[in-house]
Amino acid sequence: MDIYDAMSTMRAVRRLRPDPIPDDALRRILTAATWAPSGGNLQSWRVIAVTDPVKKQGLEQLYRPRWEDYIASYDTRIAAMRPESQAKARRGLDAGTYLATHMHEAPLVCVFCFNSEGLTITDSAQPRPSVVGGGSLYPAVQNLLLAARNEGLGCVLTTLLCMEEANVKALLEIPDDWHTYAHVPLGYSVASGHGKLTRRSLDKMAYKNSFGQPLN
């Protein structure tokens, strides 16, 4: 695909068919992840391609209660939205609930792990949450998402399972000094899947020379 077409149509796809992903497509997708930049080119991340039905069921059992807790607090937020926004938000929640109850059917769940020893976290002393370490980790996830889009696969980045890290590590036999940071179910979409995105316009997101100054 044209890279701009891929990026501008890469929706979060949560309704996935159980059809298997061809091995050659899987290797292309995972290879794309390895091309991502990282601090010092240390690549302090790994990805576990989970296809085993028992392990996928285990991930779903850990994910589902976390999702249920998440959406329980969402009703108040939706009630404050405009009617058209409410409908869209509820469709998104419905799709999320589908994933939470059908994750075991996805042919593949990619679990991304990291080792903090290879990260240069230059904002660790700042009086705010540290985020710089993610700059060496999440580009690999984005590469994987774009490659999946190019292969005609649906996917979505999730992080709720990070709240169950100890259990995920036990399930997947992840060493003590490695930790989880992203989980990506992949598969062919049940419905149309990808399409035009809804995002804030460029003039609201980009400034020139100083914060808040118009780009043009």
CORPEFEN-V835562 format. One record per run of one state. SS is the DSSP state (~ for helix, > for strand, _ for the rest). FROM is the first residue (numbers start at 0). TO is the last residue. If there is no record, write none. Layout:
SS FROM TO
SS FROM TO
This chain:
_ 0 1
~ 2 7
_ 8 14
> 15 15
_ 16 21
~ 22 33
_ 34 37
~ 38 40
_ 41 43
> 44 49
_ 50 51
~ 52 71
_ 72 73
~ 74 78
_ 79 81
~ 82 104
_ 105 106
> 107 113
_ 114 114
~ 115 117
_ 118 130
~ 131 135
_ 136 136
~ 137 149
_ 150 152
> 153 157
_ 158 158
~ 159 171
_ 172 177
> 178 186
_ 187 187
> 188 188
_ 189 200
~ 201 204
_ 205 215
